[in-house]
Amino acid sequence: MIIKERSGDRGAYSPSRYLYRTIKIENIIASSWSKLEKTTEWLDDKYKRGGVIILSIDEDTTIPDEKEFIDWIKKMTKTVNNRLSSAIYVNKRQNTNFISKIKSNLFKKDKIIDDTNELIKSWTIGKFLTSGTYYCSDDTVYDKDSLSLEILGISSKTLIKIAEELCRTFNQKNVIVKDYNNTKILYVNGK
């Protein structure tokens, strides 16, 4: 795993601050939000606000189609949220099938949720880079056609673990992470 903050990020006009401002939740493709669920409760915990993960558009990466990406995030969200409720559910039902489902989940090797009781509040998929083309030091390209994933209600640590899993799943060299918890732009890879 390599987490790298943009170099030269000092001052009001740094590239990282500019990139942070150009990532906006527009051009939404799919979302777990419903009109009735819109709330700002998750903002109360300043350490579990979540963030945005942006996939590159490089030719040598697996660029998921929108349906495949939506299916992946639904499965991941269900897995992560089930992990939290599994102990309560199993104690009530003593259902061993449920335990085996949790053990064979997507994040068996890399446990996403530790003992922090984090729950993904909502997710949104879209194309959130509003302007410009961005190049990483390894020539990875991001632009307005890059698929993005916003996840709310998780810590920076969990956001980075999900970003790493996205890198491995979709063969990305690295992804851009906009962290709402500490207002930083990070580059994360899946190694």
C-alpha positions as CSV (number, residue, x, y, z in Angstrom):
1,M,0.0,0.0,0.0
2,I,1.3,3.4,-0.9
3,I,-0.5,6.5,0.3
4,K,1.1,9.6,-1.0
5,E,0.0,13.2,-0.4
6,R,0.5,15.5,-3.3
7,S,3.9,17.2,-3.2
8,G,4.1,20.9,-3.3
9,D,0.9,21.3,-1.4
10,R,1.6,24.5,0.3
11,G,-0.2,27.7,-0.2
12,A,-3.7,28.7,-1.4
13,Y,-3.0,27.9,-5.0
14,S,-1.4,24.4,-4.7
15,P,-2.4,21.7,-7.2
16,S,-3.9,19.6,-4.4
17,R,-6.2,22.3,-3.2
18,Y,-7.3,23.0,-6.7
19,L,-8.1,19.4,-7.3
20,Y,-9.9,19.1,-4.0
21,R,-12.2,22.0,-5.2
22,T,-12.9,20.5,-8.6
23,I,-14.3,17.2,-7.3
24,K,-18.0,17.9,-7.0
25,I,-20.9,15.6,-6.6
26,E,-22.5,16.2,-10.0
27,N,-23.3,13.9,-12.9
28,I,-24.7,11.2,-10.6
29,I,-25.2,7.7,-12.1
30,A,-26.5,5.8,-9.1
31,S,-27.0,6.5,-5.4
32,S,-28.2,4.7,-2.2
33,W,-29.8,8.0,-1.1
34,S,-33.5,8.4,-1.2
35,K,-35.4,11.7,-0.9
36,L,-36.6,10.7,2.6
37,E,-33.2,9.6,3.8
38,K,-31.4,12.9,3.2
39,T,-29.9,14.0,6.5
40,T,-26.8,15.5,7.8
41,E,-26.5,13.2,10.9
42,W,-23.3,11.7,9.6
43,L,-21.6,15.1,9.7
44,D,-21.9,15.1,13.6
45,D,-18.9,12.7,13.8
46,K,-16.1,14.7,12.2
47,Y,-13.8,11.6,12.0
48,K,-16.3,9.5,10.0
49,R,-17.4,11.7,7.1
50,G,-16.0,9.5,4.3
51,G,-14.8,10.8,1.0
52,V,-14.6,10.3,-2.8
53,I,-12.5,7.7,-4.7
54,I,-11.7,8.4,-8.3
55,L,-10.7,5.7,-10.8
56,S,-8.3,6.4,-13.7
57,I,-9.2,6.1,-17.3
58,D,-5.9,4.5,-18.4
59,E,-5.9,1.9,-21.2
60,D,-4.2,-0.8,-19.1
61,T,-6.7,-0.7,-16.3
62,T,-10.0,-2.5,-16.1
63,I,-12.5,0.3,-16.5
64,P,-15.8,-1.1,-15.2
65,D,-19.0,-0.3,-17.0
66,E,-21.5,1.5,-14.9
67,K,-23.7,-1.5,-14.1
68,E,-20.7,-3.6,-13.0
69,F,-19.4,-0.8,-10.7
70,I,-22.9,-0.3,-9.2
71,D,-23.2,-4.0,-8.5
72,W,-19.7,-4.0,-6.9
73,I,-20.5,-1.1,-4.6
74,K,-23.9,-2.7,-3.6
75,K,-22.2,-6.0,-2.7
76,M,-19.3,-4.2,-0.8
77,T,-21.8,-2.0,1.1
78,K,-23.9,-5.0,2.1
79,T,-20.8,-7.0,3.1
80,V,-19.4,-4.2,5.3
81,N,-22.7,-3.4,6.9
82,N,-23.5,-7.1,7.5
83,R,-20.2,-7.5,9.2
84,L,-21.3,-5.1,11.9
85,S,-24.7,-6.6,12.4
86,S,-23.5,-10.2,12.2
87,A,-22.8,-10.7,15.9
88,I,-26.2,-9.3,17.0
89,Y,-28.0,-11.4,14.3
90,V,-26.1,-14.6,15.1
91,N,-26.8,-14.2,18.9
92,K,-30.5,-13.8,18.2
93,R,-30.8,-16.6,15.6
94,Q,-27.8,-18.9,16.1
95,N,-27.7,-19.2,12.4
96,T,-24.5,-20.9,11.2
97,N,-25.2,-20.2,7.5
98,F,-25.1,-16.5,8.2
99,I,-21.7,-16.9,9.9
100,S,-20.3,-18.8,6.9
101,K,-21.6,-16.1,4.5
102,I,-19.8,-13.4,6.5
103,K,-16.6,-15.4,6.6
104,S,-16.5,-15.9,2.8
105,N,-17.2,-12.2,2.1
106,L,-15.3,-10.0,-0.3
107,F,-13.1,-8.6,2.4
108,K,-12.0,-11.8,4.1
109,K,-8.3,-11.2,3.4
110,D,-8.3,-7.5,4.1
111,K,-10.7,-6.8,6.9
112,I,-12.3,-3.5,6.1
113,I,-14.1,-2.8,9.4
114,D,-12.1,-3.3,12.5
115,D,-13.7,-2.6,15.9
116,T,-14.7,0.9,15.1
117,N,-18.4,0.2,14.5
118,E,-18.3,2.0,11.2
119,L,-21.3,1.7,8.9
120,I,-21.5,3.0,5.4
121,K,-24.3,5.6,5.6
122,S,-24.6,6.0,1.8
123,W,-22.8,5.9,-1.4
124,T,-23.0,7.7,-4.8
125,I,-21.5,6.8,-8.1
126,G,-20.9,9.4,-10.8
127,K,-18.3,11.4,-12.8
128,F,-17.3,14.0,-10.2
129,L,-14.2,15.6,-11.7
130,T,-15.7,18.7,-13.1
131,S,-12.8,20.2,-15.1
132,G,-9.3,19.5,-16.2
133,T,-7.2,16.4,-16.8
134,Y,-4.9,15.2,-14.0
135,Y,-1.7,13.1,-14.4
136,C,0.0,11.2,-11.5
137,S,3.7,10.8,-11.4
138,D,3.3,7.3,-12.9
139,D,1.4,8.8,-15.9
140,T,-2.0,7.7,-14.6
141,V,-4.7,9.9,-16.2
142,Y,-7.9,11.2,-14.5
143,D,-10.4,13.5,-16.3
144,K,-14.2,14.3,-16.5
145,D,-14.9,10.7,-17.7
146,S,-13.3,9.1,-14.7
147,L,-15.8,7.0,-12.6
148,S,-16.0,8.2,-9.0
149,L,-17.4,6.7,-5.8
150,E,-18.5,8.8,-2.8
151,I,-18.9,7.0,0.5
152,L,-20.3,8.7,3.6
153,G,-20.0,7.7,7.3
154,I,-16.6,6.1,7.4
155,S,-13.2,7.0,8.7
156,S,-10.1,7.8,6.7
157,K,-8.6,4.4,7.5
158,T,-11.6,2.6,6.1
159,L,-11.9,4.9,3.1
160,I,-8.2,4.0,2.2
161,K,-8.9,0.3,2.6
162,I,-11.9,0.5,0.3
163,A,-9.7,2.4,-2.2
164,E,-7.1,-0.3,-2.0
165,E,-9.7,-3.0,-2.7
166,L,-11.0,-1.0,-5.7
167,C,-7.4,-0.9,-7.1
168,R,-7.1,-4.6,-6.8
169,T,-10.6,-5.4,-8.1
170,F,-10.4,-3.1,-11.1
171,N,-6.7,-3.4,-11.9
172,Q,-6.0,0.3,-11.1
173,K,-2.4,1.5,-10.6
174,N,-3.7,4.0,-8.1
175,V,-6.8,6.0,-7.3
176,I,-7.3,9.6,-6.2
177,V,-8.9,9.8,-2.8
178,K,-10.6,13.0,-1.6
179,D,-10.8,12.6,2.2
180,Y,-13.6,14.6,3.8
181,N,-12.2,13.8,7.3
182,N,-9.0,15.7,7.0
183,T,-9.7,17.6,3.7
184,K,-6.8,16.1,1.8
185,I,-6.1,14.6,-1.6
186,L,-4.3,11.3,-1.5
187,Y,-3.1,8.8,-4.1
188,V,-3.6,5.2,-3.0
189,N,-2.6,2.0,-4.7
190,G,-3.6,-1.6,-4.0
191,K,-0.2,-3.0,-3.1
